[in-house]
Amino acid sequence: MTSAAPVITDISQLDPSQTYSYADYLTWKFTEFVELIRGRVLRKMSAPTSAHQQTVTNLMVEIGQFLKRKPCRVFAAPFDVRLLRSTGNGDAQVQTVVQPDLCVICDPSKVDKRGCLGAPDWIIEIVSPGTATHDTKTKFDLYAENGVGEYWIVFPGEQTIAVYVLEGEEYQPRGDYYEPGRVPTHTLPELQLEWADVFEHVA
């Protein structure tokens, strides 16, 4: 009689040289959030700052109000987004699971009880201390590779929004916004966010 596999309750129990799938991810009993990038486990950084959380809240309110009675939906982390471009959609095939700070999904068939299966239309990441490389390089490349149509990188400290839109297989910059004025969105052309509303109470 074989013994049951040990319950994984801490990231230190995982082999950093091994690749994992979403099926593995579902069995882990962590108290912290992790992401799976091409089969590799990445620990979410330290707890977000108040500036980070305030920025997320401001964006969630503005986008959420706009989307009332519209088919697109906005979700905030923790919310599993399973990216499939280079794999199948079975739990044992999916090797990338991310938790964007915010994502907008306009295809309701992608939303299930476990999160999102496939690429959101628009992802927003709020940069915290220690996540700049992850958000501006790792996720930048990952989201382009998987067909996320629009990607915003928001810097609460500098109060700057960098907007990118996918053209072909690469992101093209659409603007850096760092002063009062409107910030247009590509995914939702009727929505123009006010820079001042995004960074209200952010210090």
N, C-alpha and C positions, 0 to 999 in steps of 0.2 A: 504494500500500500504506500503510495507516494504521499509525501507531506504537502500541505497547501503552500502555495507561494507566499512569501512574506508580504504583509500589507505595507505599501510604500507611503510613509507619512512625512518624509523629509527629503528635500532635493539631494541631500548628501548620500542617500541610498542609491541614487542612479549613477550609472557609468557614463562619465562625460564623453567617452570615446564612442559610445553607442548611439545609433539613431532610433527614434521612437515614433510611434504613430498615434493618431487620435484615439484608437482603441486602448493603447497603454495609458494615455492621458486621462481617460475616463475612470481608470481604476485607482489613480493616485488620490490620496487623502490628505492633501496639503492644507495648511491653514493660510498659506500665502498664495498669491496668484503667480502663475508662470505662463510663459508663451512657448510655443513649439515652432521653431524656424527651420524649415527643411529637415525636420527630424531631430534637431538639436534643441535641448531644453535651455531656456533663458529665464532666469529669475527676474521678476519685476523688481524695479529698484525700490528704494526706501519709500515710505509713505509720502504721497504727494503733498506739496506745500499748500498753504492757504491761498496763495496767488494762483496756483494751478487749479485748485478746486473752484475758486471763484470764477475763473475764466471758463471752465467747463460748464458751470451753472449758467453763466450769462449766455453762452452759445446755445445751450440746451433750451433755455427759455425762448430766445429769439427764433431759433429754427422750429422749435415745437409749436409755437403760436402760428407761424406761417403755414405749417403743414396740417393744421386742423382741417378735417374734412377733405384732405387730399390723399392720394394713394401712397405717396412716399411716407416713410416712417424714420424717425431718428432714435438711435439707441446710444446709451452711455455705458462705459465699462463699469463693472465686469459683464462682458457679453462676448461669448466665443464666436469668432469669425473663422470659419474653416476655408482655407484657400486651396483651390483644386487644379490650377492651370496645368501642372506637370504630373498630376496623379489622378486616380479615379476618385469617386465620391464615397466609397465604403470606409467605415471607421478604420479598418486596418490599412487602408491605402493613403488616407489623408495624413500628411506629415507636417503641415503648417497650420497652427491655430494661434491667432493673435487676438489681443483685446485692445482695439483702438479706443482712445478716449471718447471719441464720438464717431458714429457712422450713420450715413443716410442710405436707405435701401428703398428703391422704387419698384422692385419686382417682388411682390408678396410671396411668390412661390419659393423664394430663397430663405424665408424666415420660418423656422420650425421651433419646437419647444426647447431645443438646445442652443439656439442662437441663429447664426446665418451660415448657409451652405453656399459658397460661391462669393464672388467679389462684390462688395457694396459699390454703390455709384459714387459715393463721396466719403472720404475719411478725413478726420481732423485729429491730429496729434498735438498735445500741449507739452512743450519741452520743459522738463524739470531738471534740476541739477543732476548730472550724471547720465541723462538720456539723450543728449544732443547727437552723439554719433549714431546711436540706435535709430533715432527718428529721422535724421537727415541723410543717412547713408543706407543702413541695413533695411529699414522699412521703406525708404524711398525706392530702392531697387526692387524690393519684394512686391510692393504695391503696383509698380509699373509692370513687372513681369506677370502679375496675375490679373491685369486689366481693370484696376480701380481707376475710374475715369477722371476723378479730381482729388487732389491731395493738398490739404492745407497744413502747414507747420506753423504753430503759434508759439511765440516767445513772450511769456508774461513779463519777464524781467525787462526786456527791451520794448515791450508793448508793440510788437511787430507781427504781422501776418504775411507769410510767404505762400503764394498761391501757384499751384502747378496743375496743368491740364494735360491728359494723356493724348498725344498725337502719334499715331502708329503704335510703336512699342516703347516710346520714351516720353518722359514728362518734359513739357516746355513751360518756362516761367510765364506767368500772366500778371505778375506784379508783386511788389513788396509794399505793404501798407503800414505806415508808422506815424500817422497823424490824423486828426479828425477828418472825416469824410466817409463816403460810401465804399463798401467793399463788395463788388459784384460776385455772384456765383455762377459757374458754368452749368452745373447740374440743374439748378432751379433758376432759370433766367429772370423770373419775376422777383426773386429775392435779392435785395441788396442790404447787407448788414451795415449798421453804423459802427465805425471803428470805436467811437466813444462808448457804445453800448457793450461791445465785446469786452472792453477793459474797465468797465465801471466797477469801482471799489477794489480794483486790483492794485496792490502796492507792494 
